[in-house]
Amino acid sequence: MNRLHLLLIAVLVLLPALLLAGSAHAMSAMDDADLADVHGQDGVTLAADLDIKVGSFVYSTKSASNPEGGSIAFNNLSLRGLFVMTVDILNSSGFNTAMGNSMAAYGADGAAGMSRLLASGAYDGRSDVIQFAVPNAGLDHRLSPSLGIGSITMGNSSASFGSVSVSNIDLQGSKIWMWAH
């Protein structure tokens, strides 16, 4: 490389760094009155407008050991609609409360259910848990996702069982928890 190339590279690398350094500010203390106006929040919220199309989903029992096996195909699948989801990290205490409350909402003893979950080894009682929740955001139920299946066919036949539609799958109030073990 000649000196001109090295000079150009140095300018292109150093110029942005110098500009950023000139705009940097040190952190400063805040008094209680200013701090009262600061709002923090954990987690994230996702909103989705789904328009998913799948050509077909096929289940087959054909294999090397069963060459005469059959199949069923679900054709022209679609999933369309809106939903809002929050993603939060719960500590073990927060998860214990959330899961226990969900069990109690179905009439089960939440504390006993959590004890069985711990005794089974499915949850260690210490780990943080990711919570995916679809809050009751008051969305019009007509916006909820709908699933469509254009046709259902069997292998070796062009005849169809018809189509299936599941409309307005309202997920508001649902929660999914995920943790490693």
N, C-alpha and C positions, 0 to 999 in steps of 0.2 A: 504494500500500500504506500502511496506517496503521501507527502506531508499535507497536501490539500485535503485528501480523503480523511486523514486523521483529525485535522482541524474541524472539518464539517461534522464528523461523528461526535467529537468533543462538544461542539456547540449544540447539536441536537440532543445530546444526553444531559448536558449541564444546564441549558437554558430552562427547561421545565422544572428542574430541581430548584434552581434559584428563584423562579417565579413562585413556586409553592412555598419555599422557605420564607419569602417576604410576606406571604399571606397567613402564616401560622401565628397563632396566639397562644399565650400561656393560659392555663386554667386559673380561675380566680375564685375566691371564696364567695358564697352567697349568704346574705343574711336571712333570718327566718321569714321575713315578710316576702322576699323574692322567692324563697324556696316553697312557700305555701302555694304559689301559682304553678309549680312544676308537677306534672302528672306522669307517672310511669306505669307501664303495663307490661306484663309478661305474656309470652305466647304470640301467636300470629293468627290472623283470620284469613281464610281463603274463600273466594266466591267463584263459582264455576257455572258457565253456560255450556252444557254438554250437547254435542251433536256428533255422536259416535255411530259409525256404520260398520258392520261386519258382514262380509259376503256370506260366510256360512260357518257354522260350528258343527263338526261331524264327530259322532261317537261310533267307533267300529270295533268289532270283536275279531276282525281278520288279523291273522298273524302267520308266521312260518309254520307253527304247529296247528293252526286252525284256518287253512286257506279258504274254507267255505263259510267263514263267519259272516255275520250281517252287519248292517250299519244303519244309522239314523242321522239325518242332516236337518239342522235348523238353519234356514236360509233367510238372507236379507234381514239381519238383526239391526235394530236401531235403538239407541238410548238417547233421549233428548229431554232437556229440562234444566232448571236452575236449582242450585243449592248453595248454602253458606256453611262453612265448616271452620271451627277453631282448632288449633293445635297447641296444646300446652304440655309442659313437663310438670308432673305431680311428684312430690316426694312421697315416701311410703305412707306417712300419715294422711296426706291428701288423697292418695289412692284408696287407702283403707276406708275413708269416709265416703268417697264417691261410689266405690263398688258396693259397700254396705248399704248406702242409700238406694242404689239401683235395685239390689236384692229385696230390700224392704218395700219398694214400690210395687213389687210383684207379690207381696204378701209373705215373703220368706223372712226368716230371722237373719238380718244382715251380719250380726256379730258371729253367729254360728256358721254362716256361709263363708265368711272370711277365715274363720278357724279351720274349716275343712280345706279351703284353698291353700292355706299355709301347710297343713298337715300332709296334703297330697304332694307337696314339693313343687307345685306349679308356680308358686310365687314365694320368694325367699323372705318377704317381710321387710327388706331393707332397700331394695333397688328403687331408683326413680322409674317412673312409668310415663310413657307418652300417651296423652289422651287426645283422640280425634273425636270431636263432638259436633253434632249438627244442632245448633241451638234453635229454640223456638223463636225464630226471627219475625214471626207474624207474616210470613210470605203467603200470598194467595196460593191455595192448594193447587190451582190450575197450572202453576209454574213448576210444580214438583216433577221430577223425572218420570218419563213414561218409557216402557219397554215394548218394542214391537218385534214380532217374528213373522216375516212375510209368508213362509210356508214351512211345513214339516214333511219331509219325504223319507221313505225307506230305501235302502240300497236295492239295486236291481229293479227299480220301478220309478216311473215318472209320476205316479199318482201322489197326490198331496192329502194330508190330513186336514188341511186348511191353515189358517193363520191364527196367531194368538196376539192379543194386545193387553198389556197391564198398564193402566193409566194412573197418573198422578200418585206415584209412590212417595208419600210424604215422610221424609226421614227426620223431620224436626223433632228434637228431643232424644235422638239416638246418640250413643257413645260407643267408641271402640277404644280399648286400651291395649298397649303393646309394650312388652318388656323383654329383655334378653334373659336367657337361663342356660 
